[in-house]
Amino acid sequence: MRFEVLGPLRAVDTSGSVVPAGRRQHQVVLACLLAAGGQTVADSTLLEALWGRDPSDSKHVALRVLVHHLRRNLGIESIIRASGGYRIRLAGHQLDADEFCALVDAAARDEAQGRLAEARQRYRAALRLWRDTDAYHGAADTDQVRAAANHLGEQRMTAYESCVDIELSLGLHRELCAELSAVATKNPLRERLQAQLMLALVRGDRRAEALTVYERTRRILADELGADPGRRLRQLYTAILRGPTPAVVPSVASAAVRPAQLPVPPSSFVGRHDELAALDAVHEKSRNGERPSGSVVVTGAGGMGKTALVTHWADQTRQGFPGGQLYLDLDNDIPAAVALARALVDLGIAPDDVPRQAETRAARLRSLLSSRTVLMVLDNVSSAQQARPFFPGAGDSMLVIISRNRLDGLVAREGAHLLVLNPLDVEPATRLLRAIAGMADSAPDDIRTLVELCHGMPLAIRIVGAHLRLGARPDALVDALRDERTRLARLTTTDGDASVRAVIAVSYRRLAAPARRLLRHLGLLDARAIPLGAAAALAGISCDTVLTDLLDELAAANLVTVEADGRVSLHQLTRMFAHQRGQLDDTWTDRAAAERRLLGWYGHATRQAQQRIRPTSGGAGDSTVPDPQHLFLPELTDTVAALSWVDAEAETIIGLIDQHVRIHPDLVWALAVNIRGWLQRRAPRDTWIAVIEQGIRSAALAGSSTGEATLHGSLGVAHSLLLQRTEARSAYQRASELFGRSGDHAGKADVEASLGAMLADSGALDEALPPLLRARHLATLLNDPDLIFKVELNLGYLHRRADRQQEALDAYTSALSAAERSSNRDWLSASVHTNLGRLHLLQGNLDQAEHHYDTAVRLARSTGDRMREAWALHGCSDICAARRDLPAAVAALQEAVTILEPLGDRRLDEMRTRLSELLSDDTAGQSPPKA
């Protein structure tokens, strides 16, 4: 089956007969599936395309019937059910849009290699595939189909313009005039078309008509856009007025043999010392005749100051290029053959002597450069093919290529140096802002805040500086830029000439539709970097090669960075742009589905981490079998790996919990449950409490009493560790009540044991015993080693506080025995050894105490539990102090304080006081205070 979308949508069988898809609704479904390019189209998208927003439940059945009829009408089984939607498998079928793109790509390759006749044939063959000026003509009016149609339409016009450039270079101007006039009239705002028509007319001795085309275009641009014609169109107009027929569209012939064409360097330039040094090094190599090292690709995201860097450097090294400085702006995908012609003319070749073939032009350019020392700068290069013909051969000339794209092919094949521009650091960014704004050297808080809100992007900093120079107050600008919803709109000059949004949009528009969709979904998450699996979940991608290809496309355009550890990061302003595009281009249903996929991926990953950190504490969600939709789940082989992974993802996970507590409560409470173990071991106490409270709210909204109970238990532990006993008691009692209602005896035993420990710690020894005995009864019935461990450990603590040392030793021994039966043995054993160390220290058994504390430190480190490590180090310090080894006592306690300071533990003040005592050398030999 052949599907044709380059005009009205239709299906054609192998005999060439049109196969009716069915009624209009069938065509709508087929259009949506084909426009998705083999990706899954969600049911919600199809329902909205067919029946508008919020269709009734009955429409889901109707959709299944429509798809069934569509399969039957077309006689194919390639429309398959996927997760939450449908997709069309194109293997074994033909799509005229794919054939068109393949022909255009082949034509571009022929053109780059100088095979102009073959390129023309392929361009014309591609254009003949179009049966109408609009792709998907009359098909579904959806965002996805419209975007695919617009993209194909732009490709069609670009291919036509490229074909016309070749035909003009082949002397076919007379044959082109009629066709080109009709196309240019239908597309009056495409300046490249108007310039091509003017050139064809003037070469056909129709100079007056060419001038009329310019005047008509000038009026239309002024009336519709309030703009003047672009530089190239104006140059062509001037060339026609002055005399002989221009050789090429973009520029006029120049008799100058020593060009000085570089734009004016920026008035204020700061920083970039390493990048300037790199350009100097490449220049030195070119002067020494090293090939192919005399070329460099300067790349980076839009607005990073690539052209500013190059023009500043070139201005400083002007004397190093006695042959001149050539500047070619290849924006709008100017063909290499056309730009080569301009370069030759600008270097002194008469227009009539410019070779017709692109390959011959490139050879002539290399010959010219071999005897000169010229700096050639190519700006706005879109592809390696566009820049490749300009590489010098022999000689001292240097080529600098400026591109938003990485152009890795030039590095691999031509050996070009790659210079990637990243955001400015705070110090040079502050100096740049002060310089543009004309401010003094001092940097008040508002100025530093403005720099932070620009995220190191030089263009954004320059725009803010312009606002300040025009009288804007720094504090008012800070207030305006703090709101992410309007920040990009504010990062525009008053005349609209410079705009961060517009700069990012240029790169965005050049992406294929699937890559644009992925970028929009990445913008949903406010995170510095996310794992590959999270990116796949956001976009609903279930194939790793598809994800890799799309990320490669985004990275090549400098819109994302794939870091060494595989995490994907976006510049903050790019993320805001992507988020806003998502608000415009994606439905609420699409965005909500992406958020749920992301939360589900993190839920699955954090459950795996929780099982490594606290194997027996349980987590939320089913992780027994990995979801096939979840790609790149972390490989957490042990506790340390799990803790390290959550360390890296904690900010993102906590942000997701805060952001979605009311929107997706059923997934948020599970996420909070799954990071309890990490919160207890690693997080500051206030962070722990805040996250758990959000989880409790979401569990209540989701109607999960199990989630509420589990999280109240964790909240009680956090308050206990901060000696907030009233709050801890309330949390434990609420958890016990909820577990009791649901018949969860293990949960109830756990919180009763925690409640007893908290009461014992507060000195309410008699009050602590009943909940501990209730917990012991339940733990014994359940024969759960982890619960038995917890109860016996806390009973040991109670007995020690009551000065019943033998009973304490018996309880600790029982706890250690239970720990040996647990899958979480090392972590549990660390707690017992810490308590046994304290017990033996109070009895004066220093050797035994030292053994237990050393064991506790070793086990805590092996499990990544920083809090228990600090507690055990405190005990080691007390041992050293009791032995009058002051330096060792101070070192151990200092390490413990350093560990606990970011955690905010209840023992921190006690440790600081003890450290001061040790440092004063007044009490080094005294026994440690009673616990």
N, C-alpha and C positions, 0 to 999 in steps of 0.2 A: 504494500500500500504506500502511496506517495501522498503526503500531506502538503498542501500549498497554502501559505499564509501571506504571500507577497501580493496582496490584493484581497478580494473576497475569499473567505475561508472555504476550502473544499478538499475533498479526498478523491484521489484518482487511483483506479486499480491498474494492474499491470498491462491491461489492454488499452489504457488511455481513456477509459470511460469514467465519468464522474459518478461517484458513489454517494447518494444523498445521506447525510448524517441524520436527518430527521427534521423535527420541528425546530423553531428558533432556540428553544431551551436546550435541545441536544447540542446545537452549535455553540451555545454559551459554555457548556461544560467542556466541549472539545477545545474551544479557544483557551479557556483557563488552563487546561492540562498542557497544551502545547506551549503556551507562553511560559510555563514554569520550567521548561527545558528538562523534563525528566524528574524534577523534584516533586515532593508530595505537596498537594494543594489541600489545605485543611477543609474539613466539611463546612466549617463556619464561613470560609471564603466563598465556597461554591453556593451555599445557601443565600448569602448576601447578594451574590451576583444574580441569582435567579429570582429571589423574592424580596430583596431589601433586608434591612436590619431587623433583628429579633423575630425570625420566622417561628411559626408554631411548631410543636413537636411533630405534627403530622408531616411536615415538609421533609424531615429526615427520611421517612419511608419513601416519599415521592422522589427524593434524590437517588436513593438506591434503585428505584424503578427506572429512572431516567438513564442511569449508568448502564443498567442491564439492557435497555433498549438500544443505547448507543453502541454497545458491544455487538449486539445482534445486527443492527443496521449496517455497521461497517464490516462485520464478519471477522472481527479480530478479538483476541483475548489479551491484548497488550495493556488495557486499562485495568490496573490491579489495585486492590485495596491495600493501603499502607496505614501506618499508625495515625489514626484520627483523620484520615482523608483518603485521597486517591492520587495516583500518578500514572503517567503513560510511559511505557517502556518502548523506546524508539528503535531498539536493536532489531534489525531486519526490515525496517521501514525507511523511507526517504522523507526528508523535509527540505522544501525548496529554500528556506532561509539558511540551512546549513550549506547547501550547494552554493548559494550566493556568497556567503562568507568565505568559503574555501576558494572560490574563484577570485575574490577580491584580494585575499591573502597571497595567492599565487601571483596575481598581477603586480602587487606591491613588491614581491621578491624579484620578479622580472625587471621591474623599473629600477630597483636599487642596484641591480647588476648590469644596467645599461641595455637590456633587451626590450627596447621600447615598442617594437612592432608586436612582439608576443604579449607584452603587458596590455597594449591597447586592445588586442583581440579578447583577452580574458576579461578586462573591464567591461567591454561591450557585451560579451556573453553573459556576464553577471547582471548587467542592467536589463537585458532582454527577458530575464526571469520575472520581472515585475509586470503584473497584469493591471496594476492600478498605482496611483501615487501613494496610497496608504496601505500599510500592512494590516491584516486582520480587519479589513474594511467591512463595517456593518456587524462586527462580532461584539462580544460582551464589552460593556463600558465599565470595566473594573480597573483599579489601579495597576494590577499586575499586567493585564493585557495591554492597557494603554502604555505602560512603561516599555514593554517589549516592542510594541508598534513604533513608538517614538524612537527607540534605539535603532531599530532596523531602518526607519526613515532617515535618520541622521547618517547611518552608514551608506545608504543609497546615494545621498547627496554628496557625501565626501568622495565616494567612488566615482561619481560622475565628474566632479571637479578635477580629480586626479587624472581621469581619462582625457578630459579637455586639455589639461596642461600638456600631456603627451602629444595629443593631436596638434596643438599649436606649435609644439617644438618640431613636429614632423612637417610643418608647412601646410596643414589642412585648414587654414583659417577661412578660406572662402566656403568650403563645404560645411563649416560649422555655423556660419552666421545665422541662418534661419532657425535651426534647432536651438542654438544657444540663446538667441533672442527670446524665444518662447519660454524657455526654462528660467532665464533671468527675470523675465517679467512676472512669473508666478512666485518668485522668491526674491523680492526686492531688497530684503535686508541682508542677504548673503553677499558681502562685499567682494569675496573672492570670485563669485560668479560674474558680478558686474565688471570687475577688472578684466576677467577673461573675455567678456563680450567686447569691451572697449579695445582690447588688444587685437581681437579678430577683425573688428571693423577697421581699425586704423591700418592694419596690414593689408586689408582689401581696398585701400584707398578711399575709405569712407570716414575720413577724419571728423567731419562735422557731426556725423551720427554718433561717433564715439564720445565726443564732447557733450552731446545731448544726453547720452546715457549717464555720464557723470553728474550732470546738473539735475537730472531726474532723481538719481540716487541721493544726492545731497539734500534735495527737498524732502524726500520721503523720510530719511533719517532724522532730519530736523523736526518734521511734523509729528512723527510717531514716537521717536525716542528722545528728542531734544538733544541730539548728538551730531557731531560733524563726522564726515568720512574718516576712516582710519588712515594711518600714515602711508601705507602702501598705495592705497587708491589715490591719495593726494599726489604722491610722487609720480604715479603713472600719468595723471592729469597734467602735471607740470611738464613731463617729458613730451607728451603729445603737443603741448603748446609750443615747446621750444624748437622742435625740429624733427629729425629723422625718426623712423619707426623704432619704438623701444624694443630691446631684445627680449626682455622677460617682464613678467607682471610686477614683482615686488619692488623693483628699484629702477632708477634711471642710470644710464651709462655714466661712468666717471672716468675722467682722464687722469685722475690722481694715481700716482704710482706709489705713494707713501701714505696710505690711509691712516687716519686718526679718528676712528669711528666710535670708540667706547663711550657709553653714556657718562654723564657727569657723576663722579664718585659721591658717595653720601657725605653731607657736610659734617656729620658727627658719626664717628666710628670708634667703638671701644672693644676691647677684649679680642678674642679669636687669635691669640698669640700662637697657639699650636697649629691652627689651620694656616695662618700666614707663613709659618716656618715650613709647613709641608709644601706649600706652593713654591716657596724659595728653593726647596730641595729639588723639586721636579724641574724648575727653571735651570738650576745648576747642571742637572743631568742633560737637559736639552742642549745647553751651551757646550757640553763636552761631547756632543754628537751621539749620546747613548740612545739607541732605539730598541724598542718602541717606547722608552720611558718618558719621552718628552710630551706626554699627554696626561690629562687628569680629568676625571669626572667629579664635579662638585654637585652633590645631591643632598636632598633633605626635603622635609615637608614644606608646603607652601608657607611663606611668611617667615622662614628661618634666616633670611638674609643672604641667600646664595649670590645673587647678582651684586648686592652691596659689598660682600667680601671680595669678589673677583674684581670689581671696578676699583675698589680701594687699593687692592694689591697691584693691579695693573698701573694705576696712577703713580704708585710709589716706584715701580720698576720700568717706567716709560723708556728710560735711556738704555735699558737692556735689549730693546727691540728696535734697532735703527731702520728696519724694513717697514715699520708701521704696526698699527694695531687694528685688526679687522674685526668687526662685530656684526654677526648675523643673527637676527631674531627669527627662529624657526617656528614661532607660535602658529596655531591653526594648522599644524601638520603640513607645513610647506614642503613640497617634494624635494628630495636631495638634488635632483637634476636642476630644478629652478634656482635653488640657493647656490649651487656650484656656478651657474652662469653669472649670478650677481657677484660672487667672489672674484671670478676671473675679470669681470669688467672693472671692479673696484681696484684690482691690482694692475690695471692698465691695458688689458686686452680690449681691442675694439669690438663692439657688439657684433659686427658682421663676421669676426674671426672666432667667435665662440663656437666650439664644436657642437654638433647636434646630439650626439650620444652622451648619456650620463657618464658612462665608463671612461670615455675619451676626455670629458671635462675634468673628471677626477685626476686622470693621468697628467693633464695639462697643469692642473693646480699643483700637483706634487713637483712637477718640473720647475714651476715658478718659485716654489718655496725652497727648493734645494739650494738656490743661490742667494737667498735672502734670510734675514732673521726677523720673522714676523710673529706677533702674538695673534692667534686667531681664536676668538671667543664665539662659541655657538650657544645661544641662550634659548630656553624653552624647548629643548630637544625632547621629543616624545618617545623615540625608539633608537635602538642601536643601529638599525638600518639607515635611519636618517642621518646619523653622524659619521658612520664608517667611511664614506668616500672622502672625508676631509682630513683623515690622518696624514700627517706629513711623512715623506719618505726620508731621504738623506737631508742633511742640513741642520741648522740650529733653531728652526722655528718651533713654536710650542702651541699646542692645541689645548684649550680649556673648554670643557663641555659642561653646561649648566642644565640640570634637569630635575624635575620633581621625582622622576623614576630612577631607580638604582642603576639601570643599564649594566647589569652584571656581565652581559655578553661581551661588552667592550673590555672589561677587565680580564675575562677568560681568554678571548681570542686575540685582542690587540695588545694586551698587557698594560692597559691604562691604569693609572693610580686611581683609587677610589677615596674620595674625601667626603665624609658624611657630616653634615652640620646638625648638631643637637641644640636644644634650648640653651640660652645663656645662663650661667650661674648668677646667683643673687647679686654679687658685688659688681660685675660688669653691667648687668642689667640695670642696677640702680644708677650707675654712672651714665649710662645711655639715656635713661629717663630724665635725669637732671640736665644733661646737655641739650636734649631736644626741647625741654620745657624752659631752658634758660634760667635754672634755679641755682642757688648757692650750693656749696659742697656738702652742707649738712643734709642729713637724711632723716626727716621726722618720721614718726610712726606711720602716718598716712601714706608717705611715699613708698616706704617698704611694703606696706600692704598692697598698694597698687602694683608694685613689681610682682608680688606673689600672685595676684589675680591675673596677671598676664602670662604666668607659667613659663617665663623665659623666652617667649616668642618675640623676636625683634620687631616684627611688624606691629604687633599689639602694643608693645612698649612705645613705639614711635607715634602711634595713633593717640595713645593716652598723653604722651608728651605734647602733641599738637593741641589737644584739648586744654591742657594746663597753660600752654603759652597763649592761648586765645582767651584766658581769663577764668577757666573753670576752677572751682575750689577743690583741693585734694580730698577733703572730707566728703564733699558732695559726690565726687567721682567714685570714691570708695563705696558709698551707699548704693550708687547706681550699678556698680559692677559686682557687688556681692550676690545679687540675685542671678543665679545661673540661667533662669528662663529668659532674661533680657541681656545677658552679658555680651553675646555676640552682636546683638543689634547696637549696643553702645560702642563696640570696638569698630567704629566706622567714622571716617572724617565727615565733617559737616557737609562737604560737597559730594560725598559718596565716592571720591576718587580712590580711596584706600579703604579696604574692608576685609577683616579677617574671615568673615563668613564667605565672601565672594572668592577669596583665595582658596579656601578648603573646597568650595563647591566645584572649582575647576577640576581638581583631582577626582572628586566624587563622580562627576558627570562622565568621566572617561572610563569608569569601571563598568564591567558587565553587570547585568541585573542581579545575578546571585551574589556577587561580591558586594554590591551596594546593600543588599538585604542583610548580609552578615554584618557589615559595618553598622547598620542601623540597630541591629539587635545587640551588638557589643555596647552601643551607647546607652542601653537600658541600665547598665550596671555601673555604679559610681565606685570604681576600684582602680588602683594603680596598675595592677596586672592580674590576670586570671589564668588558670590552667587551661590546657588545650581542651580537656573534657568539658569544662564549663562553657567554653566558646561553642563547642559542638552542640551542647544542650540548648544554649540560647537560640541557635539558628535551626534547631531541629534536624541536625545533620547526623546520619547514622552510618556514614561511610568515611573512614579515616582519610582515604585518598582525596575524596571530595573536599573535606575540611582543609587538608594540606594545600591543595591547589588554590583554594579561595584565599587562604592566609598568605600564600606566596604572592598572589595578585595584589592583595592589600599592602603587603610589605614592600613589594617592588614599587608601589606608588607612594611609599613612605607615609602611609596612613596608619599602619600598625607596626609594632616591633615584636618580632618573635625572639625572646631572650634566650640566653644560653641554656637555661633550665627548662625551656619549652613553654614558658608562660607568655601570654599575649598582653601587650600593653598598648595603650593609646595616649597620645598627648591630651591633656585635659580639655583644651579648646576643641580638638577633634571629636572628643567624646560628646561634648555639648552639641556640636553640630550634628553628629550622628543621632543623638537623642531627639533633637528637634525635627530632623528629617523623618524619624520614626513616627513622631506625632502627626506628621503630615501624610506620610505615605503608607503607614500600616494601620490596620483597624485596631480598635481597643481589644477585640477578641484575639487578634494575632499577638499583640504585646503581652496580654495576660497569659496566653499559652506559653510564650517564651519564658516569662517569669516563673511559671510553674515548672517548666522543664528544668530551669536553672536550679530552683529550690530543691527539686527532686534529685538532681545530680549531687548537689552538696549534701543533701540528706543521706544519700547512699554512701558517699565518701566519708562523711563524719561518723556514720554508724560503724564503718570499718575501723576508723581511727579510735572510736570509743571502745571497741572490742579489743584493741591492742593496749589502750591506756588503762581501761578498767574492764577487763574481760567479763567480769561477773555482774557489773552494775546494770547491764542492759542498755538498750538504745531503742529508738523509735524507728519503725519501718522494717520491711522485710529485706534483709540482705543475704539470705541464704543462697539465692541464685542471682548473679549479676544481671541487671536489665540489659538486653542486647542493644538498647538505644543509648546506653551510657558508655561513651567512648573514653579511653584514656583515664580510667579510674586509677588513683594513686596506688603504687605497690608499697604497702606498709608492712614490711617484713617483721618489725618488732616495735616495742614501745617507743624507743628513741626516734625511729623513723616516723611513727604516728604523731608524736609530739612536735617534731620538726615540721611536718606537713601542716599541722594546725597552726603552729607559730606563724608560718608564712601566709596562711589563709584567714587568720583570725579577724583581721580588720574587715575583710570582705564579708565573712560570715556574720559578724556582729552587725555590720551595715545592712545586710539582707534582712536580719531579724527586725531591726528598727524600722526599716522601710516597708515591710510587708505584714506587720503584725495584724493589721485589720483587713488587708486585701486577701491574703492567703493564709489565714490562721491555722488551717489544718496541716500545712507544711512547716509553718514557722515554729510551732511548739515542738514538733519532732526534731527540728534543727537545734533548738535550745537544749532538749534532752540529750542530744548526741554530743554536745561539747561540754557536758558537766565535768567530765574527768579532766579535760584540759583546763577549764576554768579553775578547778580546785588546785591544780598543780602549778599553773603558770600565770593566771590573770591577777591583776590588782583586785583587791576585794570589792571596791566600789563598782568596778566593771562587772565582776561576777554577779553582784546583786542586781545591777541594772539589767543585764541580759536575762537573768532568771525571771525577774519581774515581768519583762516583756513576754517571755515564754508563757508565764502563768496567764497573762491577759489573753494571749492567742489560744491557749488550751481552753480557757473559759468560753471564748467566742466560738471555738470549734466544737464545744460540748464534750470535751475529753476529760473525764474525771481522772483517768489514769495519768494523763499528762499533767494535770493540775497537781495531783498527789506527788508524783515523782519530782516535780520542780519545786514544790513547797519543801520537800525534804532537803533538796540541795540549797534552797534559800536558808533553811535553818542552820545548815553547816556553815554557810558563809557568815551569818550573823554571830554564830557561836565563836568563830575564829576572831571576830572583832570585839568579843565580849559584850555584844549587844543582846543581853540575855532575854529581855522582854520580847524583843522581835523574834529571837530564835525560838522561844517557847511557843509563841503564837504560830509560827510557821510549822513547827513539828506537830503541834496538836491538830492543825488543819490537815496536814498530810496524813496523820494517823486516822483522823475521822474519814477522809476520803478513801483511804485504803480499806478501812473497815467496812464501809458501805459496799465496796465492790468485791469484798471477800478475798482481797489480795493479802494473804498472811505474810508472805515474804516482805512485801513492802511495808506492812505494819510493823513487823519485827525490826526492820532496818531503822525506821524513824523512832521507834520506842528506845532502841539502843542509843541512838544519837541524842535523844532527849535526856536519857539518864546520864550520859557523859557530860552534857552541858550543865545539868544540875549539880553533878559532882564537882565540876570545875568551878562553879559559883560558890561552893561551900555548903550547899544544901544536901548534905550526904544522906540524911534519912529520907528525904524526898526523892533522891535519885535512885534508891534501891528498887522500888516497885516497878517502874517502867523497865529497868534492866532485867528483873526477874520475869516479867511478862515476855520480854524479847527472848530471854533464854528458853522459855517454855516453847515458844513458836519455832525458834531455830532448831531445837532438839527434835520437835515433831517433824520438821521439814528435812532434817539431816543435811542441812545446807552448810558446808564448811566455811563459806564466806560470812554467813550470818553468825555462825558459832564463833568464828574468829572475832568479829566485831563486838559481840556481846562480852566475850571473855576478856578482850583487851580493855573494854570500858569498865568491867567489874574489877579488873586488876588496878586500874587507875583509881577507882572508888576506894578500894581497900588500901592502896598506898596513901591516899589523902587522909584516910581514917587511921593511919599508922598501924594497920594490920598487915605487916610485911610478909608473913608466911602465906596468908591468903592471897596477897597480891602476887607473890611469886608463883603460887599454884595456878592462878588465873592466867598469868602471862605464859606459863608453860603450856596450858591448854590452848591458848590463842596461837602459840607457835606451832603446836601440833596440827591445829586446824588449817593454818596457813600452808603447811606442807601438802595438804590435800587439795589446795586451791589451784586453779589455772592462773591465778594472779599472785603466785607464791612470793616472788621477790619483793613486790611492792608492799604486800601485807607484812612480810617478815621485817621489812625496814622499820615499820611502826613498832613492832614488838621489841626489836633490839634497842630502839631508842628508849623505850620505857624500862626495859631491863637494865640498860646502862644507868639510867637515873636511879633506879632502885638500889643497885649495887654501890653507886657513888654515895648515896645517903647512908649506906651501911658501912662505908669506908673501905669497901673491896675495890681498890683502884684498878688492879689488873683485870678483874672480871668486867668492871665498868668500861675500861678502855677497849676490851675485846668487843663488847656489844656495840659501843659507839662507832668503832671503826667499821664493823660489819654493816651498821645502819647507813653510814656514809657511802660505802661501796654499793649497797643495794639501791639506795636512793638515786645515786648517779646513773646506775645501769638502767633504771626505769624512767629517768628524766624528771623525777619529782624534786623540784628545786626547794619547795617548802620543807619537806622532810630532810633534805640534805642540810639545810640551814639549821634545823632543830638539832640534828645529830652533831653538826660542827660546834654548836653551842656547848653540847656535852663534852666534846673533845677539849674545848677550851677550859672547861671547868676541871677536867682531869689534869691538864698541864698546869693550871694555876695551883691545884692542890699539891702538885709535885714541885712547885716553885720554879717552873720553866716559863718565865714571863714572856719571852719572845714568841714561843710556840702558842701560848694562850692568846696573846694579842692577835697573831696571824690567823688562827682559826676563827676567832670571834669577828675579826674584820671581814673575813670572807663570808661569814653567816650574815652579817649586817648588809653587805653589798648585795647578797642574793635577795634578802627580804625587802629592801628599800622600794623597789618597784612594785612589790606585791602588797605592801601595807598590812603585814601580819600583826596580830595582837602582841606578839612577843618582841616586836621591834624596839619599843621604848625600853623594855627591860634589858635587852641586849646592849643598847646604846649606853645605858647607865653603867652596866657592868664593864663595858669597854673603856669608859672614862675612868672607872676605878682602877682598871688594870694599867692604863697609861699613866695614871698618877703615881703608880708604884707604891700605893699605900696599903693595898690589900691583897697583893699577889699571893701571899702565903696563906690567906684565910680560906676557910671552907666556903664553897659556893652557897648562895642563899637557898633555903628550903624551897622545893617546888610545891 
